Amino acid sequence: MRLILFGLSAIVAAVGLGGSAQSVATEVRVVPLTTPGAPNTAEVAVAIDPTNRDHIVVSAYQVNRPGATRVSNVLFVSRDGGRTWQEELAANPERRSSQGDDAVVFGADGTLLHSYISFDGLRVARPALARNGIFVRRRDAATGGWEAPVAVIDHRNTVAPFEDKPWPGVDRGAQSPRRGHVYVAWTRFDEYNTPRPDCRSEIHVSRSTDNGRSFSVPLRISDRVGTCLDDDDTVEGAVPAVGPDGELYVAWSGPAGLVVDRSDDGGVTFGEDRHVSQIPGGWDIDIPGLSRSNGMPVTVVDGTTGPRRGTVSIAWVDARHGDPDVFVASSSDRGQTWSPPVRVNADAIGNGVAQFFVWLAQDASTGHLHVVYHERVSATGTETRVVMARSEDGGRTWVSVPVPLASFRTVASVPFGDYNGIDASQGRVVAAFPHFLSETQVGISVAIVDR
């Protein structure tokens, strides 16, 4: 599928800790990846090839795609900086009924890694077929071909425990002793969505020392367990991030608030969970017009040679001011202590306008931080827009970049997914996000900024 680029410009408002603003001009190019009549598409991730910033990949799920399974995963690939795109349906060799929670990341050599869950029989009382697992597949940088999916973990004839919301991370540090190692972190449910008081959720991590060709036995890293209800007291949001010397960080939300853990030996062992911040209102946020919304964290580490090398930053959403806002906190001592949260969005504090679906990226060439999120146009109704923002000082101040896409209304009965995606490399920033094309159709687009 070839898509035609259209370029638009947006006015950018710079917002500092004191709330003052100034305006500069930034061009934001918006490109639709799905069109009216396509299957509903959501839950996006995006990755820019570090060896070629014109090579961009977006992953997503599609519901009831003709000729495929009920929920299928799909990739959108551009090799010309986002001007045109090709659509690829992901492999499902066993024809499992659903695949989703897709994520993509590039290795330092341009190898693409695509992770996802794949299952049959979930939420069925007595399923005829039950299985569930997490898979990773590789597209080799040299050959350009896909290798067969590899199981990080796979359960046969059962959906308990259930493995959910995995995310991959790759060690791309030029001086790291574990350069090329791949990590996947996720939530394990004893039994998904059950109120049993003894049912646990845990954060697990698996590592690969052969660039994603095989994975270790999973390791539980969360000191405190959560519930199985997929709510505020469930531990979720594990996104692995690797520092320049190979240090591995995983943060998540749950009954203890926002916590982070670190491994200094390539994921073999982890320390104690460190508290980052409370999450007032919890991570499972009730927003009218959405079937669900989460404020779970996203973690990045500064890999530049600049003064903030090794600094860890985490973005999330909470309601400490009475409505959901985007926050970022950072640590310059390997996650031991954390800065006070900085509010990213530029609207008035406590005005009742909700922000949601934040994602965070860091440009390894500049150290600049970038986020994308949705926000409501007003405190009432469901009219929604998309906003990007950047920080050039380690997250202390932020420049708001409105995305020139027409606002849209959300409908709670139509699944909108759980998150957005953003990546940045060599001055290029690409954000991917869902939006309503009609009252019944959700599509995805990308917004591209070149600096």
DOPAMI-617985 format. One record per residue (C-alpha): z, y, x. Coordinates in pm, whole numbers, padded with zeros to 5 digits, always signed. Layout:
N
ZYX/...
***
This chain:
451
+00000+00000+00000/-00104+00336+00145/+00083+00647+00043/-00023+01006+00097/+00222+01244+00259/+00306+01576+00103/+00504+01833+00304/+00754+02078+00161/+00995+02332+00303/+01362+02380+00223/+01612+02657+00299/+01906+02529+00502/+02263+02656+00459/+02495+02627+00759/+02855+02564+00661/+03142+02575+00909/+03508+02493+00887/+03579+02833+00735/+03315+02789+00465/+03084+03071+00585/+02709+03015+00552/+02384+03132+00704/+02025+03042+00621/+01748+02906+00839/+01416+02743+00750/+01357+02371+00798/+01055+02172+00687/+01142+01854+00501/+00857+01615+00423/+00912+01390+00121/+00708+01071+00080/+00740+00836-00220/+00749+00467-00127/+00728+00339-00484/+00519+00470-00772/+00551+00465-01153/+00507+00112-01281/+00643-00057-00967/+00949-00284-00991/+01284-00104-00985/+01378-00053-00620/+01710+00054-00465/+01976-00017-00197/+01790+00122+00100/+01834+00117+00476/+01609+00281+00735/+01552+00229+01108/+01344+00417+01366/+01210+00223+01663/+01376+00366+01979/+01064+00284+02180/+00829+00463+01937/+00964+00711+01686/+00644+00685+01478/+00743+00326+01392/+00977+00343+01092/+01101+00064+00863/+01278+00093+00527/+01440-00206+00354/+01532-00234-00015/+01564-00474-00304/+01330-00501-00601/+01422-00639-00945/+01186-00877-01127/+00894-00834-00890/+00592-01023-01029/+00541-01354-00855/+00874-01337-00670/+01236-01428-00739/+01460-01231-00976/+01587-00999-00703/+01369-00983-00393/+01393-00791-00069/+01106-00579+00051/+01020-00374+00358/+00816-00056+00383/+00664-00005+00729/+00505+00306+00881/+00347+00325+01225/+00231+00687+01203/+00554+00879+01165/+00584+00826+00789/+00240+00949+00686/+00129+00611+00548/+00324+00297+00462/+00261-00073+00415/+00476-00284+00181/+00591-00632+00286/+00779-00885+00075/+01051-01054+00280/+01060-01428+00337/+01255-01649+00094/+01169-02000+00218/+01407-02180-00021/+01314-01964-00322/+01673-01868-00391/+01713-01671-00711/+01835-01351-00549/+01824-01175-00214/+01968-00830-00145/+02208-00606+00049/+01924-00556+00295/+01965-00368+00622/+01737-00311+00921/+01806-00211+01281/+01599-00202+01599/+01703-00337+01936/+01652-00129+02250/+01324-00310+02323/+01178-00248+01975/+01273-00587+01827/+01337-00543+01453/+01632-00721+01292/+01654-00757+00914/+01976-00887+00754/+02042-00978+00390/+02231-01206+00153/+02057-01489-00030/+02211-01696-00309/+02185-01908-00624/+02443-01957-00899/+02662-01649-00864/+02845-01539-01183/+02748-01866-01356/+03030-02085-01498/+02875-02421-01407/+02557-02355-01208/+02302-02631-01163/+02244-02500-00812/+02493-02304-00603/+02454-02172-00249/+02507-01846-00070/+02476-01707+00278/+02385-01426+00515/+02059-01438+00707/+01894-01243+00988/+01528-01255+01080/+01358-01104+01384/+01022-00940+01436/+00950-00971+01805/+00850-00645+01974/+00594-00814+02196/+00414-01036+01944/+00478-00839+01624/+00536-01164+01436/+00834-01264+01224/+01051-01556+01329/+01212-01783+01068/+01535-01648+00914/+01852-01759+01093/+02175-01824+00904/+02472-01619+01015/+02664-01829+00765/+02545-02046+00475/+02735-02239+00206/+02566-02527+00028/+02654-02643-00323/+02905-02361-00370/+02938-01985-00410/+03301-01985-00303/+03371-01830-00065/+03110-01564-00130/+02972-01360+00160/+02883-01003+00062/+02745-00673+00189/+02660-00759+00551/+02544-00499+00800/+02395-00548+01149/+02458-00355+01469/+02286-00386+01807/+02414-00300+02154/+02147-00064+02293/+02357+00083+02575/+02156+00113+02895/+02470+00048+03103/+02642-00194+02867/+02716-00540+03005/+02627-00680+02663/+02303-00492+02602/+02100-00678+02340/+02395-00840+02165/+02373-00835+01785/+02672-00811+01549/+02695-00865+01174/+03002-00757+00973/+03069-00825+00604/+03322-00898+00329/+03422-01254+00245/+03554-01317-00107/+03755-01633-00174/+03586-01611-00513/+03382-01311-00617/+03515-01088-00896/+03815-01295-01001/+04155-01147-01096/+04357-01434-00947/+04647-01276-00757/+04606-01522-00467/+04233-01449-00429/+04158-01268-00103/+03884-01054+00044/+03855-01026+00423/+03633-00857+00681/+03446-01101+00905/+03225-01052+01210/+02974-01280+01381/+02805-01209+01713/+02478-01311+01871/+02434-01319+02248/+02064-01414+02234/+01923-01112+02050/+01968-01251+01700/+01833-01603+01749/+02170-01765+01676/+02517-01652+01568/+02876-01744+01645/+03130-01890+01404/+03258-01594+01196/+03584-01429+01296/+03820-01262+01049/+03915-00918+01187/+04101-00750+00897/+04478-00767+00941/+04541-00694+00574/+04360-00879+00296/+04225-00725-00022/+04167-00840-00378/+03855-01012-00509/+03773-00763-00785/+03521-00559-00584/+03731-00246-00641/+03956-00002-00450/+04185-00282-00331/+03898-00493-00197/+03823-00459+00176/+03460-00347+00204/+03223-00119+00392/+03205-00294+00729/+02928-00135+00941/+02940-00235+01311/+02877+00040+01567/+02847-00014+01942/+02952+00237+02208/+02769+00312+02533/+02983+00070+02736/+02954-00214+02485/+03271-00140+02288/+03235-00259+01926/+03385-00071+01628/+03406-00182+01266/+03563+00039+00996/+03621-00041+00629/+03803+00073+00316/+04069-00110+00119/+04433-00107+00008/+04541+00044+00344/+04293+00330+00310/+04026+00377+00576/+04090+00166+00887/+03901+00074+01204/+03917-00212+01452/+03774-00238+01804/+03658-00516+02032/+03621-00466+02406/+03482-00812+02482/+03170-00829+02269/+03330-00937+01943/+03525-01233+02086/+03860-01070+02005/+03973-00758+01817/+04288-00549+01825/+04509-00427+01543/+04360-00227+01256/+04403+00148+01317/+04449+00390+01028/+04184+00665+01005/+04250+00838+00674/+04381+00795+00325/+04115+00768+00055/+04248+00967-00243/+04097+00829-00560/+03986+00510-00380/+03641+00402-00264/+03532+00260-00603/+03442+00591-00765/+03371+00630-01138/+03078+00872-01178/+02919+00918-01523/+02562+00799-01540/+02604+00537-01267/+02684+00170-01319/+02885+00185-00996/+02940+00415-00700/+03124+00367-00375/+03254+00594-00101/+03274+00326+00167/+03256+00430+00534/+02969+00438+00781/+03044+00440+01156/+02845+00565+01458/+02922+00612+01829/+02784+00883+02060/+02572+00709+02324/+02447+01019+02504/+02544+01131+02854/+02689+01454+02715/+03052+01567+02678/+03104+01368+02358/+02985+01036+02502/+03179+00752+02342/+03307+00963+02050/+03333+00759+01728/+03247+00926+01395/+03299+00790+01043/+03162+00932+00715/+03290+00845+00368/+03351+00990+00019/+03686+01052-00151/+03834+01274-00424/+04119+01448-00241/+04008+01783-00391/+03976+01649-00744/+03608+01548-00728/+03415+01323-00485/+03325+01499-00158/+03169+01383+00171/+03399+01375+00475/+03359+01298+00845/+03635+01227+01099/+03599+01155+01469/+03789+00998+01757/+03749+01081+02126/+03998+00819+02247/+03828+00495+02140/+03965+00498+01788/+04332+00543+01872/+04368+00884+01702/+04145+01068+01457/+04061+01428+01377/+04146+01571+01034/+03861+01499+00790/+03591+01768+00778/+03432+01833+00438/+03053+01817+00478/+02916+01936+00143/+02881+02312+00098/+02976+02364-00268/+03307+02523-00374/+03614+02305-00329/+03739+02149-00653/+03442+02264-00862/+03402+01925-01031/+03060+01852-00876/+03037+01496-00744/+02882+01386-00414/+02815+01016-00360/+02624+00751-00161/+02675+00904+00184/+02515+00750+00492/+02552+00861+00854/+02332+00842+01166/+02344+00979+01520/+02048+01068+01738/+02100+00893+02072/+01886+01152+02250/+02064+01467+02124/+02401+01344+01993/+02340+01530+01665/+02498+01376+01356/+02300+01347+01032/+02401+01249+00679/+02226+01202+00347/+02396+01194+00008/+02337+01251-00361/+02510+01530-00549/+02525+01645-00907/+02357+01972-00998/+02661+02079-01201/+03005+01956-01304/+02867+01826-01636/+02577+01597-01717/+02401+01352-01486/+02134+01571-01327/+02126+01479-00960/+01962+01592-00636/+01946+01466-00276/+02092+01655+00022/+02072+01600+00397/+02301+01767+00651/+02334+01779+01029/+02599+01868+01284/+02525+01972+01640/+02890+02003+01749/+03026+01653+01692/+03098+01697+01320/+03305+02018+01333/+03044+02217+01139/+02752+02112+00923/+02413+02251+00824/+02311+02157+00470/+01944+02062+00421/+01838+02034+00054/+01568+01773+00002/+01272+01922-00190/+01261+01654-00455/+01287+01743-00825/+01632+01676-00967/+01663+01377-01199/+01906+01234-01453/+02074+00900-01396/+02129+00633-01660/+02427+00398-01622/+02249+00100-01781/+01982+00101-01508/+02107-00024-01167/+02086+00248-00903/+02206+00045-00605/+02506+00110-00382/+02394+00329-00093/+02135+00546+00084/+02000+00516+00438/+01934+00750+00729/+01835+00718+01096/+01758+00965+01374/+01575+00930+01704/+01428+01177+01954/+01458+01468+01713/+01311+01289+01411/+01536+01223+01111/+01435+00990+00828/+01647+00954+00514/+01573+00698+00242/+01720+00717-00108/+01676+00598-00469/+01590+00832-00755/+01492+00794-01118/+01119+00811-01192/+01186+00777-01566/+01478+00684-01791/+01421+00316-01710/+01267+00314-01362/+01432+00369-01023/+01212+00423-00720/+01271+00518-00357/+01141+00794-00131/+01194+00910+00225/+01262+01260+00354/+01149+01331+00711/+01256+01615+00940/+01104+01672+01285/+01271+01906+01532/
***
